[in-house]
Amino acid sequence: MASVLKRKRGSAQGVETLKRAKATTDVLEDAPTSVISGGGWDAAFAPTQNNELATINGSGAHNDKLESSDAEDFEQYTQKEESEKKAKKLSKSKTPKSKGPEWKVSAPIGGRMIDVDPLFTEGEKFLIVAHRQSIQVYSTATSLLHRSIDLSVNGSRPANVRIVAYALSETDPNMIWVACSDGAVYHINWVAGSGTDQFWTTSSMGMTHMTASSMTSAGRTRDIVFTTEERRDGGWRVTAHELTPPGSNIPTVARTIYTSTQPIHILKAVKNGSLIVAASESRVLVANLKTADFDSVDKIRYEFRVFESTDYISSIDVRVTAANKSQKSKSKESKSKAETFGVVDVVVGDVKGSIFVHNDLLRKMIQSQNAAASGKAAVDMLPRKMHWHRKAVQSVKWSLDGNYIISGGSETVLVLWQLDTGKKQFLPHLSATIQNIVVSPTGSSYAVRLADNSAMILSTSELKATTSVSGLQAQVIRDTVSLDSKVSRVKDDEREGILVQRAPAVINPLKPSHLLLAVGENQEIDPLSKQILSTPYLQTFDVASSHNISRQALSRTNITNINVGPNAHRISEPQVTHMQISHDGLWLATVDEWLPPRRDLEYLGHSTINLADEQRKRREVYLKFWQWSKTSETWELVSRVDAPHTMAPENCGAGRIFDLVVDPSSHAFSTIGEDSTVRIWRPKTRTRDGIAVRGKDGEALVSWSCRGQVTLPKPVSEVEVTVPAAPQRPDHGCLAFSEDGSVLAAALTGGPDAVIHLVDPSTGAVKFSRPTSYTGDIVRMAIVSQYLVTVADEVRVYDIVSNELKYGIKLGSRQLALNLEQKAEMIHLNVDRQSKTFAVVLPCKGREKEGVHIAGTLAGVYSQIAVFEAARATPLMAQSLPHLITALIPAAASPGYVAIDAAAEITTITPKSSQATAVMAHSIADLGLESVVEEPAVGLMQLVEEAQPEEDEEMADVEAIEEDADDDGAPVVSQQQLANIFDIGPSFALPPIEEMFYQVAELFSAKPIGVQ
């Protein structure tokens, strides 16, 4: 059912059609239709109608040429898959099943918390945060996910729809209002998880912000929803809505209460909607309700006043209190409004780190307006200024009593400003930039959301974390403009082209649900920038529970140091470029790289000095081997190899490591570097005077070292040249182990011939070299069964045993236009040895508004994936994924693949007959355990008190004697002590009942005084 409304026109009002639509659960199958490949994105995103992926069969022992065949691209593969699905649904006749396994893509789990203040529920038992298209409800007592509510986004709506704001209903604490970027507004019961099947469409131009407040007029109390959106004729507006359910006697109405030529990016409604405070770039908007005598929202009236700030406003908060005698104005108009609205204190944070405190702002603005009208002296509206932050004040809030101001930013420090004394308190060394701060309704705790996709609740008394929630900390593409872009600042080194860097990730074979991922402090990527993200941390994420397990440092970090130098440049951290884990999950190998910024070498500037060469000479590259510790449950560093490869055979500087692979059959890793050598690393027992060195647990200590080195021979064309040429440094290289570890394939780019070398890892001898094995620059390589798969300008599959080309798949013209760095980072290839398949992921560019490609940006980028059997050229599955894939790894416990995308979501691609790893992720509500979590901590204490009157007289006499004998020996058991034993999570997480009994008995039993 739909309710249609035309809003009445008034001063600064507009007419809009408001619709209530019913959402469906159809899966969005329509994906953007362009398969890209661009080398500079400008060239890559030009539309084309040509078929870009050709499947060609080869024959003969040395057949290296791809002959013509019917061309078919990834888009056609995807369309075939989707048409077959639709045909199966429409057809009533039974069709024989395909012999090949059918594959499926699971629903994504995880996601990134949006940049909106978290919500405390009534009683502060739960904390509500939002992801891109879902609402997450966490228990503050256990930090566990209580309920996950997914919005119903059907195929008729854009695929990039996201939540932009949410607010708790003031009339019903069990309801929340949720606004989406396409103008849809949901009214969801977060307790029952209902309300996602219907929504109101408030604007066809989309929405940027929303808030809600309870208002009473004409004998009715209801929620009024205030939204900010873009106008069709240009500019922005603030609109008030009364959204009623279908079949209601009260119509759904709305009214535009303010219009502006500048974007309105912050909106707050306080004091039952009678006051509105907003921020529009560098302006503060304060509005008061003219009259509360209105029967419907289309007659509501507000009076807006504007106050200009110095810089772009990054955060704002408002506090309203009753006016005292000293704050009451003498003028009649100011006096009446001060008594009606009270004292309005506003605190503003800007992008340059300043904080301005405006005390009694509304009264001063009214007095200034009256003084200007009557020609009197201007009213002093100069605010109090405080400055400590170096960059934008990401969030600023009033304390509940108004004595403190709490702020946070990129310094990773929570700052508490005491207004009376001017002193500051600091909570330093948080894990990432502070983006949101929320004061709880009782003022007893703060909720802090960080840029590393985590949130915590801190007690106000001790500033200790009582609740911690952390999601997948993978890199994401920002949907909004960064606040730092509002200020001209010194920039760090950038890449040549726009790209999303590959995320090093592995699945732990010991615990198949544990995902190991290299992450950084802030993983948000600006769609228009070419920034290099540092990833010095290792996150262990449990896919089964969708919960963070741990995070540790893999390289040096600045989390406890000042992260900005004296010249205002940010101190960069190393980037983990490669990561592999052994087949038994006991050893982890990582490669981290750090390049000094070019600006630090400008003092060497000279006409004969190349700064790029000076950078490469000072590069730091470390190969590290980590061992899993069962006692501490962390990865302990065992060996560190400095500069495992040099820049060239004749140079001693640290060279890049192009690839790192693991032997699937033994404890061995292999690297290929810039010096055109392949090194094989194996462990060796440490000895001293011929005796093994043992650790604290009695185990023999080992160290890793290079046990084999292979210098790749020059191509044949180079050997036959008589005139020596200047040595050419390779730009990229690839390695691949066979399933039994008996063959190691190696290849390098940079030479005239495309040669793949087959090496015996045990002896280090090159057994076979195959020239012209690929065209262009090789990007990825893998071995599945007896087949060698390479990705360059084509995806080629070779039969190693028969030494013949089985088939090849040509990439598109726009994909070929990508530079080598973009290909290496965004094209993925991996093999699944359980299903004997390999998967290829290609980056693609979608179309924006009105079918126009936006070049030079990551907006609208997505990926296409195809799964192949090595012996067949026809893919088992080809499908478009809504976001760009940053990591593709094989699953450990079941056949299939795990993909991580640029929305920090995890998707599994598996055969339909197997169970995906991500399917195990459930909330407490999905498991039917709400009662366990919601049980109050005093429940056990009440049972103990109720049971005491039923005790017999003999027991009462014994207690009386004990109390008379020694009152000091009676134990005192608090409710918190019992809660620490019983309220630690759901039933499946409780310890054995015997252990719990002894813990309770220990609390209620008195300690012995002494032994006689």
PELINCOR-V753104 format. One line per field, one symbol per residue. phi: phi as a letter, one per 20 degrees, with the letter a starting at -180 (. if undefined). A space follows every 50 residues. Layout:
BEGIN
phi = ???
END
This chain:
BEGIN
phi = .cddcdffebfldcdbedcdddeddfefdfdgddedacdlffffeffbde fdcddcedbnfceddeefafebdfffgffffffffffffefefedfffff fedcdfffcnodffecgfdeefnleccdccdgcbddddefedmefebdde fedeffdffefbfdabbffeecfedcecddfenecdcdeffemdoeecbd eebeenbdbbbcbeccalmcdbededcdbeefeoncbdcdcdedffnffe fecbbfdacbedfddcbcdcllmfcccccclddddcccffbeebebffdf ccdecdceeecfedbbbccdcffeffefeeffffffffffdmeddcdcdd fenecdddelfffffffffffffemeffefdfeedcbcfecfefbbbeff emeccdcbafflceddeeffdmecdcdemffagedbccefgemebddcdd femcbbddfffdldfdbccbdfeffcefecffffffcfcfdefcefcfbd ffefbbdfffcfeeddceccfcdedfgddcfdeecedddddeffdlcfea bcedbfcdfdcfecffemefffdfdfebbbcffemeccdccccccfffff dffegbfedefffffffdfdccdcdddfdffelcedfdbcdelfcefbge ddffdfdfbccdffdbebcccccfemcddddcebffcclndfedefenef eccdbfdacceffffffffffeefdffdefeabccbeffemeccecbceo dfdedddddeffdneeebcdflebdnefdcbbcclddddcccfcedcdef felcefabcfffffffffffffffeddcbbcdffelcccccdfcdeeefl mdfdembefnfbccccdcefeceeffbbbedfcfedbccffeebfpcddd dedlddcddcfffdeffffffcefffemdffffefffefffffffffffe fffffffffffffffbffeffddeffffffeeedqfffeffgffffffff fffeeffffade
END
